[in-house]
Amino acid sequence: MDFQIPEHIQQRAREARAWVENELDPLSIDLEKKEIFPPALYEELKRGKFFGITIPKEYGGEGLPMNDWFPLLEEYSRGYAFVRMMAHCMNGLMWRAIYFFGQEHHKSELLPKMARGEIMVANCLTEPESGTGKDINTRAKKIGDKWVINGHKWLITVFPDLVPCFYITFANTENGVTCFGVRDNNPGTQGPRHFNIMFKDCEVNETDILGVPGDGLRVAFDMLALSRVSIAACCVGVAQKLLDLCVPFAKRRQTFGKSISKRQAVQWSLAEMATAINAGRGLYQKAAWLYEQKIPFDMEASMAKLFTEEMVVDVAEKALRLHGGVGYTKAYPVERFFRDCRSFHFEEGTAEIQKLLIARELLK
């Protein structure tokens, strides 16, 4: 395994960091203040070739392997959480279900549009009254030559109402869980509103099935494994941003006539943060390498997600304490990262779920 990041990827990562700080962050302020997605931000994302980075070249993307993509994702994670989430979903996650399980008409139409940022894709699995597996309550019934879907999905990562959206939707059928591709303009589709999507007598065709009827969980689990590595990279990016905020602050902040960076307690805290960040980076890099080598990586993906989701919260706590009372105010970005990083607990499975998956692999 080679830990060396190619120079052209390092250069691109440096450019991505500058772009996030100088262009994307100023345009993202309304995400925080008004909870709206600014159209100008979306146009800048399209201009900056933010989409299609990992989508295969034959469908209009760049085809970057995951080992090269994740250093860029780290940089996008230093910005506003919604930008990070969009980078993760559109480049590291959603296209895979269409590419590996979609029918040819799905691939030829949707993947080029995704690569150009002309369509968004959302994963509709989680529900309010059930989990994210075989017990989902959404139902699809074959009536004539149509499938009719009824159900309620929530906590769905939905994107700005600026472009059409394609919902990768999971529903129970008489054969088991089946994955359907549903367009947002389908009659009977209501949403997205506050991360909720409703399906009421929503009709889709047989050709809208992704994968094999009754084998929809295979589609879901294929996305989730690599997505956990992606979330781990995001956690590392956020934690690295917090550390990068703490170092200059510690040098600048003085108490009792000297910089707090001279105090052993502060030095130890910075050392612990840096060590944990590097450990997390190593875990996700190994999982990404295994994926690219086509070696089973599910356990390593769960390990990376488990460690980094807890690591980033610990780093955020240390960063807040190092900044003192001002770090808890909105005058400093530490406060926002301190809030945002808690969402990692719930993305692609909680810590408890990761422990179960790791133990399952160990006990095989």
N, C-alpha and C positions, 0 to 999 in steps of 0.2 A: 504494500500500500504506500503510495506516494503522497505526502502531505504538502508538497510544493504546489502552490496555486500558479497557473501559467501567468506570465507577465501581462498578456493582453486582458486577462480577467482581472488582475490586480488594478490595471489602469482603468478598466471599465468600472470597477468597484469604487475607485477614487472619484471618477466622474459622477457616479450615482450618488455618492455622499454629498458632493457639491450641489448637485441638482436638487436633492431633497432639502438641503439647508437653505439654498438661495432662491429656489423657484417653488417647490411643492409646499413647504411649510408656510410661507406667506399666503399662498392661495388656499390653505386648509383651515384658516382661522374660523370660518363660518361653520366648519364641522363641529367645533367646540362651542362656539357662542350661540349659534342658531340651530344646530343639529340639522343642517341641510347640506347637500352636496353641491358645491358651487360649479356651475357649468364651465367656468374658466379653468378650474382644476382638471376637469375631465378632458378639455381640449388640450391642455398642456401635457397630460398623460399620453394622449394619442400622438402629439407632436414629438414627444421624447422617446417614442418606440418602447413604451412600457409594456405593451401587450405582445403576445406571440413569441416570447423569448425562448420558450421550451417546446412550442408546438413544432412538429416535424416540418422540414423544409418543403416537402411535396404539397403541403397544405398552406403554404405562405408564411410559416414561422421561421425562426432562426435555428431551431433544432438543438439548442444548447443542452448538454447532458446535465444531470442534477448536480454533479460535483462542481460544475462551473456556475450553475444557477444559484446555488445556496449562498455563496459569498455576496452576490448581488442582493439576494433577499435580506441578508443581514443589514445591508445599507438601507433598503426601503423600510425596514422595521424601525429605524431610527426616527422616522417621521411620525405623522399622525396614525393612530391605530387603524383607521378605515383604509388608508392608503396601503398599509402593511397587509391588511386582510385581503384587499383586492389583488395585490401582487401575489399573495399566496394562493388564492383561489383560482385566478385566471391563468397563472403560469405553472403552478405546481400541482394542480388538483383536477379541475373540472374537465379539461380537454381530454384527460386520460379515459374517462368513462365513454366519451363519444368515440375516441380513436380505437379503443380496444373492444368495445361492446356495441357501438352504434352500427347501424346499417350504412351502406355506402352513401345513400342520399343524405344521411346525417353528417357524415364526414365531409363530403364534397361541398355541402352548403354551409355548415356551422363553423368548421375549423378555420377556413379563411376569414370568416367574419370575426371570429374570436381574435385571430391574429391581428386584425385591423382595429379592434376595439369597437366593432359595430354591433355586437350582441353580447349580452352577459349571460352567464349560466349559474344557476343556483342548485344546491343539493338539498332536496326536500325529503328528509328522512325522519328527523326528530318530531315527536308529537307531545301534546300536553298531558295526555292520559295514559301514556305508555312509554316504553324505552325506545331503543333504536335498532331493534332486532326483529325476531319472528313475531313479537307480540304487538306489532303496530296495528292500529285500528282502522286506518284508511283501507277501503275496500275497492276492488275493481271487478266488475262482473261483465262477462261477454253477453251482449244482447245483439243478436243478428251479426252483422259484420263489424260492429263497434265494441270497444271497451268503454264502460261507464265508470268513472272514478268518483268516489265520495269520501271526504275526510278532511281533517284539519292538521296542518303542519305548522310548527312554530319554532322560534329560535333559528330561523332560516337566514343565512347570510344573503341578503338582497342588496342590490346595487342601485345607483341613482336612476330615477325615472327619466332618463335621457335617451336610452336606446332600448330595443326589445330585449326580453329575457326568455331564456329557455330553462324550464324546470326539470331537473332529473328527479323523478318522483317515484317513490317506492310504495306499493300497495299490496295488500294481501289478496290473493286470488284462490280459486279452488285447488290450484297446483302448488300454492305457496307464495312467498313474496316475489313479486315481479317488478321490474324497473321499466318505467315509461318515460318518454320524452314529451313534455307538455309545453306548449307555447303560451305566453302570457295573454294572448288575445283569444285563446280557446273559450268558447261559451261555457260557462260554468266554473270559470277560474276567477277567484276574487283575491286580490292582493297585488303587490305586498303592502301590508299595513302593520307597522310596528313588529316586523319580523314574523308575521303570521300570514299564511296562505291557505285559502279555503278552496276545496273542490266540491262542487255541488252539481251532480249529474253531468260531469265533465266528460265529453265524448272524445276518444282518440282512436286512431286506426291500429290495426295489427302491425303495420309498418312503423309505428311509433315505439315499439318495444325495443329496449336495449338489452342485449344478451338473450338468454333463453327464458321463456316463461317458467315461473316457479323457481328460478335460480338468481333472483335479484340481489340477494345478499352477497353473492360473489362479486357483483358490481360494486356494492357498497364497501365491502371489506378490501377490495383491490385499491380503491381510492384512499381508504382510511390509513392503511399501513404506511404508504409514502407520505400521506398528509401529516402523520405524526412526526416524521423526520423534518418536514417543512415547518411545522410549529416549533420544533426544537431550535431550528435555525433562527426563527423569529425571536424566540426567547433569548438566544445568545445576542442577537442584534440589539434588542432593548437593553439588556444588561450591560453590553459594551457601551452603549450611549450613556447610561447612568454613570458608569465608571469614568467615562470621558468628561462628564460634567463635574464629577467629584474632584478629580486631580487638580485642575486649575483653581477651583473654589478653595480647596484645602491650602494651596499655596498663597492665595490672596487673602483669605480670612485670618485675622489676627485676634488673639486673646492674650491678655496679660503681657503684651509687648512682643509677642512672637507668633509666627505663622503656625496654625494648627497642624500643618504638615510636618512640623518638627516633633510633634507629640507621638509617643510610641503607640498609644491606643488608636490613633487615627491611621498611622502607618500599618498597623496590623489589620485594621479593617479593610484598607485598600488592598493589601496583599491577599487577604481572604477572598475578596471580590474577584480579583484578577485570576486567582487560581481556579475558582469555581467556574468562571467564564471559559477559561481554556479547557477545563475538563468537559464542560458541556459541548464545546465546539468539537472536541475529539470524538465524543460519542455520536454526534449527528454526522460527522464526516465518515466515520466507519460505517454507519448504516447506509449512507448514500453510496459509498464505495461498493458495499455488498449488493445494493440494488443494481448498480451499473454493471457489475460482474455476473448478474443473474443468479446470485446466490441467495437463498432464503434469508430474509432480514427482519421478519416480523418481531422477534424478540428484541433485537437491537433497536428497532424503531420505537418500541414501547419503553425500553430503557432510556433512550435519548429523550423522549417526551417526559417521562416520569422525573428524571433528574433535572432537566432544564426548567420545567414549570415550577419546581420548588426552588431551584437556584435563583431564578429571576426575581421571585418574590423576596427572597432573602437579600439579594443585592439591592432591591428597591428599598427595603427596610433600612439597610445600612446607609444607603445614599441619603435617605430622609433624615436619619439621625445625624449624619455628618453635616448636613446643611442647617440643622437646628430648626428653630421655629419658622424661619423664612421659607424653608423648603416645603412647608405645609400650605403656603399661600400660592395663589395662581400667578404671582409675580415671577416664580421660578418654574421651569418645565418639569422639575422633579415631581411636583404634585400630580401632574397629568400622567406621567409614566407610572407613578405609584398606584394610581387608580386603574390604568389600562392593563397593567400586567396581571391583574387578578383574573381577567377573562381567560387566560391560558389554562386555568384549572379545568375549564369546561369544554374547550375545543378538542375535538377528536378523542374524547374519553377522559374521565377523571383519573386522578392518581390511583384510586382504588381499582379502576378497570385495568390500568396498565399493570398493576401488581398481579392481578388475576391472569392476564395474558402472559406475563413473564413466567409466573409459576407454572402455568399450563405447559409452556415449552420445556421448562426444566424437568417436569415430571412425566414427560412423554415416555 
